[in-house]
């Protein structure tokens, strides 16, 4: 069945909504009253679980061609302060390198980072350890991909960073089809197991024809996962994009047309549409995970793994431990000063209340499964779903009238057209 979105629906629901981040209700404000002591307290609680969650490490680094050893030394200091607070049986099953870390660190520096992680953390067996990297085709060369693969990185996500957009627009040059294709071929040649491509719909000069050329190349290359996002919808809100004229970026109607055409094109080419503009080739682990309720939305997007505690290391690193979310400072001077004082560089965070957890769970199910079982929520949280969300169900009736979902006796089920508006549906469950 193909996706058909009427102009009336687009006009009615075409509002700018939040980009859900690991399915945290976006009304949750991270507070600067949340300290490193609170972070350690949540780690201690998580450690004490009968079966502690596996760990996922997210290594952050600034996007800078001259990333210094000075920064890495402080990253290692953060790791040294963190690991004594982890129980010895906490097993690391995922390691992710941000675009800055993967693209800007020298090969010798990357090996050093790997060595520190291996010494300080308890790593899973190699066959169970997912090591991923964010790759920007504008910042990386083929030799670097070979180096990453040699070091054990077995999955990559190819996408253009906003700072690259700013830099490339300044010289009137944007990534072309050949740059994406060359990067994919280099990854395949070096045995990368999983390749994901993230396409920014806000890039300048995207047209339906140009976008289809990219999709044709991606499907012909057998890319495992394809995802779309709109990080440049409000360039004035993104520091690196503020110098850009909004007229330079693709307009909203063009993006909508591109998305609807792309969904139908990928569905015709053996890709399964799962979650919010996420596509996985039908035999891929993410597509299979959808049918086993292991489909999750994490800080790196959709994933096939079960729920992990995520530890963000480095400038601006975001962590999710148990019922808490926290973020490191983004200021290098503050980051270094806190670590010099023997303190983890947590700048802000939040401890989720019961209501937050319930709403986050519902949003996770909408975003990842496209359905919510009342009975499952009732059992997990000891509530009566229909009473607890009486007002929200009234709001959803409007979506039901428009054919975007159906509300049965014991569940909410999103329709194929409704999958285009998952963000709008999720917003209903935000805490007011």
C-alpha positions as CSV (number, residue, x, y, z in Angstrom):
1,X,0.0,0.0,0.0
2,X,1.5,3.4,-1.0
3,X,1.5,6.5,1.1
4,X,-0.9,9.2,0.0
5,X,-0.9,12.5,2.0
6,X,-3.5,15.1,1.0
7,X,-2.8,18.8,0.9
8,X,-5.5,19.2,3.6
9,X,-3.6,16.9,6.0
10,X,-0.3,18.6,5.3
11,X,-1.9,22.0,6.0
12,X,-3.6,20.8,9.2
13,X,-0.7,18.9,10.7
14,X,2.3,20.6,9.0
15,X,3.6,22.3,12.2
16,X,7.1,22.2,13.4
17,X,7.3,19.7,16.2
18,X,10.1,18.5,18.4
19,X,12.8,16.1,17.2
20,X,12.4,13.4,19.8
21,X,15.6,12.5,21.5
22,X,15.8,8.9,22.7
23,X,12.0,9.2,23.3
24,X,12.3,11.6,26.3
25,X,9.2,13.8,26.4
26,X,10.6,17.1,25.2
27,X,8.9,19.2,27.9
28,X,11.4,17.8,30.3
29,X,13.8,20.6,31.1
30,X,17.3,19.7,32.0
31,X,18.1,21.6,35.2
32,X,21.4,23.0,36.2
33,X,20.4,22.0,39.7
34,X,21.2,18.4,38.6
35,X,24.8,17.8,39.6
36,X,27.5,15.2,39.1
37,X,26.5,13.8,42.5
38,X,23.0,13.2,41.2
39,X,24.5,11.5,38.2
40,X,26.6,9.2,40.4
41,X,23.6,8.4,42.5
42,X,21.6,7.2,39.5
43,X,24.7,5.1,38.4
44,X,24.7,3.5,41.9
45,X,21.0,2.7,41.7
46,X,21.5,1.2,38.2
47,X,24.5,-0.9,39.4
48,X,22.3,-2.4,42.1
49,X,19.8,-3.9,39.7
50,X,19.6,-7.7,39.8
51,X,20.5,-7.7,36.1
52,X,22.2,-4.3,35.4
53,X,21.7,-3.0,31.9
54,X,24.5,-3.2,29.4
55,X,26.4,0.0,28.7
56,X,26.7,2.1,25.5
57,X,29.5,4.6,25.3
58,X,29.1,7.7,23.1
59,X,32.5,9.5,22.5
60,X,32.1,13.1,21.7
61,X,34.7,15.5,20.2
62,X,34.5,18.9,18.6
63,X,34.5,19.1,14.8
64,X,37.9,20.6,14.4
65,X,40.7,19.7,11.9
66,X,43.3,20.4,14.6
67,X,41.7,18.5,17.5
68,X,44.5,18.5,20.1
69,X,45.9,16.0,22.4
70,X,45.0,18.4,25.2
71,X,41.3,17.6,24.7
72,X,42.0,13.9,24.7
73,X,43.9,14.1,27.9
74,X,40.9,15.6,29.6
75,X,38.6,13.0,28.0
76,X,40.8,10.3,29.6
77,X,40.6,12.1,32.9
78,X,36.7,12.0,32.6
79,X,36.9,8.3,32.0
80,X,39.2,7.8,35.0
81,X,36.7,9.6,37.3
82,X,33.7,7.8,35.9
83,X,34.7,4.1,35.9
84,X,35.2,3.7,39.7
85,X,31.4,4.4,40.0
86,X,30.5,1.5,37.7
87,X,30.0,-2.0,39.1
88,X,32.6,-4.5,37.8
89,X,29.9,-6.5,36.0
90,X,28.7,-3.6,33.9
91,X,29.3,-4.8,30.3
92,X,29.9,-2.4,27.4
93,X,28.1,-3.6,24.3
94,X,28.1,-0.5,22.2
95,X,30.7,2.2,21.5
96,X,29.9,5.1,19.2
97,X,32.2,7.8,17.9
98,X,30.7,11.2,17.0
99,X,31.4,12.8,13.6
100,X,34.1,15.0,15.3
101,X,35.8,12.0,16.9
102,X,35.7,9.8,13.9
103,X,36.6,12.4,11.3
104,X,39.1,14.7,13.1
105,X,41.1,12.4,15.3
106,X,44.3,11.1,13.8
107,X,44.8,7.3,13.5
108,X,47.2,7.2,16.4
109,X,44.8,9.2,18.6
110,X,41.9,6.8,17.8
111,X,44.1,3.8,18.7
112,X,44.9,5.6,22.0
113,X,41.2,6.1,22.7
114,X,40.5,2.5,22.0
115,X,43.3,1.4,24.3
116,X,42.0,3.6,27.2
117,X,38.5,2.3,26.7
118,X,39.7,-1.3,26.7
119,X,41.7,-0.8,29.9
120,X,39.0,1.1,31.8
121,X,35.8,-0.7,30.9
122,X,34.6,-4.3,30.8
123,X,34.0,-4.9,27.1
124,X,31.7,-7.5,25.6
125,X,33.1,-10.3,23.4
126,X,34.1,-9.0,20.0
127,X,31.2,-10.7,18.2
128,X,28.7,-9.0,20.5
129,X,30.4,-5.6,20.6
130,X,28.9,-3.0,18.2
131,X,31.4,-0.2,17.4
132,X,30.0,2.6,15.3
133,X,31.1,5.9,13.9
134,X,29.4,9.0,12.4
135,X,31.0,9.7,9.0
136,X,30.8,13.0,7.2
137,X,31.7,12.5,3.5
138,X,32.9,16.1,3.4
139,X,35.4,15.5,6.2
140,X,36.7,12.0,5.7
141,X,38.8,10.2,3.1
142,X,39.0,6.6,2.0
143,X,42.2,5.9,3.9
144,X,40.5,7.0,7.1
145,X,37.7,4.5,6.6
146,X,40.3,1.8,6.2
147,X,41.9,2.9,9.5
148,X,38.5,2.8,11.3
149,X,37.7,-0.7,10.0
150,X,41.1,-1.9,11.1
151,X,40.4,-0.7,14.6
152,X,37.2,-2.7,14.9
153,X,34.5,-0.2,13.8
154,X,31.9,-2.5,12.3
155,X,29.0,0.0,11.5
156,X,28.9,3.5,10.2
157,X,26.3,6.2,9.6
158,X,27.1,8.5,6.8
159,X,25.6,12.0,7.1
160,X,26.5,15.7,6.5
161,X,27.1,17.7,9.7
162,X,25.5,21.2,9.9
163,X,29.0,22.8,10.3
164,X,30.0,21.2,7.0
165,X,26.9,22.6,5.4
166,X,27.9,26.1,6.5
167,X,31.4,25.7,5.3
168,X,30.4,24.1,1.9
169,X,27.7,26.7,1.2
170,X,30.4,29.4,1.7
171,X,32.4,28.0,-1.2
172,X,29.2,27.1,-3.2
173,X,29.9,23.4,-3.0
174,X,27.7,20.7,-1.5
175,X,28.2,16.9,-1.3
176,X,27.5,15.2,-4.5
177,X,26.3,11.7,-5.4
178,X,29.9,10.6,-6.1
179,X,31.1,11.6,-2.6
180,X,28.4,9.5,-1.0
181,X,29.0,6.6,-3.3
182,X,32.8,6.6,-2.8
183,X,32.3,6.6,1.0
184,X,29.9,3.6,0.8
185,X,32.2,1.7,-1.6
186,X,35.1,2.3,0.8
187,X,33.1,1.0,3.7
188,X,32.0,-2.1,1.8
189,X,35.6,-2.8,0.6
190,X,36.8,-2.7,4.2
191,X,34.2,-5.1,5.6
192,X,32.0,-2.7,7.5
193,X,29.0,-4.8,8.5
194,X,26.2,-2.2,8.7
195,X,26.0,1.0,6.7
196,X,23.3,3.6,7.5
197,X,22.9,6.9,5.5
198,X,21.2,9.9,7.1
199,X,19.9,12.4,4.5
200,X,19.3,16.0,5.7
201,X,16.2,17.2,3.9
202,X,17.2,20.8,4.6
203,X,20.3,20.8,2.4
204,X,20.3,23.4,-0.3
205,X,19.3,22.6,-3.9
206,X,17.5,19.3,-3.0
207,X,14.9,18.6,-5.6
208,X,12.7,15.5,-6.0
209,X,14.8,14.4,-9.0
210,X,18.2,14.9,-7.3
211,X,16.9,13.1,-4.1
212,X,15.7,10.2,-6.2
213,X,19.1,9.9,-7.8
214,X,20.6,9.5,-4.4
215,X,18.0,7.0,-3.3
216,X,18.6,5.0,-6.5
217,X,22.3,4.9,-5.8
218,X,21.7,3.9,-2.1
219,X,19.3,1.1,-2.9
220,X,21.6,-0.2,-5.7
221,X,24.5,-0.2,-3.2
222,X,22.4,-2.2,-0.8
223,X,22.7,0.3,2.1
224,X,21.3,-1.3,5.2
225,X,19.5,1.6,6.7
226,X,18.3,5.0,5.3
227,X,16.9,7.8,7.4
228,X,15.7,11.4,6.8
229,X,15.9,14.3,9.2
230,X,15.2,18.0,9.2
231,X,17.8,19.5,11.5
232,X,18.0,22.7,9.3
233,X,14.3,23.5,9.5
234,X,15.1,26.5,11.7
235,X,18.6,27.7,10.7
236,X,18.4,30.7,13.1
237,X,18.3,28.2,16.0
238,X,21.5,26.4,15.0
239,X,24.6,28.4,15.8
240,X,26.5,27.0,12.8
241,X,23.7,27.8,10.4
242,X,22.8,31.3,11.5
243,X,24.9,33.0,8.8
244,X,22.8,31.2,6.2
245,X,20.0,32.8,4.3
246,X,16.9,30.6,4.9
247,X,16.1,31.0,1.2
248,X,19.2,28.9,0.5
249,X,17.7,25.9,2.2
250,X,15.1,23.7,0.6
251,X,11.5,24.9,1.3
252,X,9.0,23.0,3.4
253,X,6.8,21.9,0.6
254,X,9.7,20.5,-1.3
255,X,10.8,18.5,1.7
256,X,7.2,17.1,2.1
257,X,7.1,16.0,-1.5
258,X,10.6,14.5,-1.3
259,X,9.6,12.5,1.8
260,X,6.3,11.1,0.4
261,X,8.0,10.1,-2.9
262,X,10.9,8.6,-1.0
263,X,8.7,6.5,1.3
264,X,6.9,5.0,-1.7
265,X,10.2,4.5,-3.7
266,X,11.9,2.7,-0.8
267,X,8.9,0.6,0.0
268,X,9.0,-0.6,-3.6
269,X,12.7,-1.5,-3.2
270,X,12.5,-4.0,-0.3
271,X,13.0,-1.4,2.5
272,X,10.7,-1.6,5.5
273,X,9.4,1.7,6.9
274,X,9.9,1.7,10.6
275,X,9.7,4.6,13.0
276,X,10.0,8.2,12.0
277,X,11.4,8.3,8.5
278,X,13.7,5.3,9.2
279,X,14.0,2.6,6.6
280,X,15.8,-0.8,6.8
281,X,16.3,-3.4,4.2
282,X,13.9,-6.2,5.0
283,X,16.5,-8.7,6.3
284,X,18.4,-6.1,8.3
285,X,18.5,-6.4,12.1
286,X,16.4,-3.2,12.7
287,X,13.7,-4.5,10.4
288,X,13.7,-7.9,12.2
289,X,13.8,-6.2,15.7
290,X,10.5,-4.5,14.9
291,X,8.8,-7.8,15.1
292,X,10.5,-8.8,18.4
293,X,9.8,-5.6,20.3
294,X,13.6,-4.9,20.5
295,X,13.3,-1.8,18.3
296,X,14.5,1.2,20.3
297,X,15.1,5.0,19.7
298,X,18.5,5.9,21.2
299,X,20.7,9.0,20.9
300,X,22.1,7.6,17.6
301,X,18.6,7.0,16.2
302,X,16.8,3.7,15.8
303,X,18.6,0.6,17.0
304,X,17.9,-3.1,17.2
305,X,19.3,-3.5,20.7
306,X,17.4,-3.7,24.0
307,X,17.5,-0.8,26.4
308,X,21.0,0.2,27.5
309,X,22.4,2.8,29.9
310,X,24.1,5.3,27.7
311,X,27.2,7.2,28.9
312,X,28.1,10.4,26.9
313,X,31.8,11.2,27.3
314,X,33.4,14.4,26.2
315,X,32.1,17.9,25.5
316,X,28.3,18.1,25.4
317,X,28.0,14.3,26.0
318,X,24.5,13.2,26.9
319,X,23.9,10.3,29.2
320,X,20.8,8.3,30.0
321,X,21.2,6.2,33.2
322,X,18.2,4.5,34.7
323,X,15.5,7.2,35.2
324,X,17.9,10.2,34.7
325,X,19.2,12.2,31.7
326,X,22.2,14.4,32.0
327,X,24.5,16.5,29.8
328,X,28.1,17.5,30.1
329,X,29.1,21.1,29.7
330,X,29.7,22.3,26.1
331,X,32.3,24.9,27.2
332,X,35.9,23.5,26.9
333,X,37.3,25.8,29.6
334,X,34.6,24.7,32.1
335,X,35.0,21.1,31.1
336,X,38.7,21.2,31.9
337,X,38.3,23.1,35.1
338,X,35.7,20.7,36.5
339,X,37.9,17.7,35.7
340,X,41.0,19.5,37.2
341,X,38.9,19.8,40.4
342,X,38.2,16.0,40.4
343,X,34.6,16.5,39.4
344,X,32.6,14.9,36.5
345,X,31.7,17.6,34.0
346,X,27.9,17.2,34.3
347,X,26.3,20.6,33.6
348,X,22.6,19.8,33.9
349,X,20.1,16.9,34.0
350,X,16.8,15.6,35.2
351,X,15.5,12.8,37.3
352,X,12.3,11.5,35.7
353,X,9.2,11.2,37.8
354,X,6.6,8.4,37.4
355,X,4.5,10.5,35.0
356,X,7.6,11.2,32.9
357,X,8.4,7.5,32.6
358,X,4.9,6.6,31.6
359,X,4.8,9.3,28.9
360,X,8.3,8.4,27.7
361,X,7.2,4.7,27.3
362,X,4.1,5.6,25.4
363,X,6.1,7.9,23.0
364,X,8.7,5.2,22.6
365,X,6.0,2.7,21.5
366,X,4.4,5.2,19.1
367,X,7.8,6.1,17.6
368,X,9.1,2.5,17.4
369,X,6.1,0.2,17.1
370,X,3.4,2.4,15.8
371,X,1.0,1.0,18.4
372,X,0.3,1.2,22.1
373,X,-1.3,-1.6,24.1
374,X,-3.3,-0.2,27.0
375,X,-3.0,-3.5,28.9
376,X,0.8,-3.5,28.6
377,X,1.0,0.0,30.0
378,X,-1.4,-0.8,32.8
379,X,0.6,-3.8,33.8
380,X,3.9,-2.1,33.7
381,X,2.9,1.1,35.6
382,X,-0.2,0.0,37.6
383,X,-2.5,2.5,36.0
384,X,-5.7,2.6,34.1
385,X,-4.6,3.9,30.7
386,X,-8.1,5.1,29.6
387,X,-8.5,7.1,32.8
388,X,-4.9,8.3,33.0
389,X,-4.9,9.6,29.4
390,X,-8.6,10.5,29.1
391,X,-7.8,14.0,27.8
392,X,-5.1,12.7,25.4
393,X,-7.5,10.0,24.0
394,X,-10.0,12.8,23.3
395,X,-7.3,14.7,21.3
396,X,-6.4,11.5,19.4
397,X,-9.9,11.2,18.2
398,X,-9.2,14.0,15.8
399,X,-6.3,12.0,14.3
400,X,-8.7,9.0,14.1
401,X,-11.2,11.0,12.1
402,X,-8.5,11.9,9.6
403,X,-7.5,8.2,9.2
404,X,-4.1,8.6,10.8
405,X,-4.7,6.1,13.6
406,X,-7.5,3.9,15.1
407,X,-8.4,3.5,18.7
408,X,-9.6,0.0,19.4
409,X,-10.9,-1.3,22.7
410,X,-7.4,-1.9,24.1
411,X,-4.9,-0.2,21.8
412,X,-3.9,2.7,19.6
413,X,-2.7,1.7,16.1
414,X,-1.1,4.1,13.7
415,X,-2.1,3.7,10.1
416,X,0.3,3.9,7.1
417,X,-0.7,7.6,6.5
418,X,-0.3,8.2,10.2
419,X,3.3,7.0,10.1
420,X,4.0,10.3,8.3
421,X,2.8,12.2,11.4
422,X,4.3,10.2,14.2
423,X,5.8,13.4,15.7
424,X,2.4,15.1,15.8
425,X,0.8,12.0,17.4
426,X,3.6,11.8,20.0
427,X,3.2,15.4,20.9
428,X,-0.3,14.6,22.3
429,X,1.4,12.7,25.1
430,X,3.7,15.6,26.2
431,X,3.3,16.7,29.7
432,X,1.5,20.0,29.7
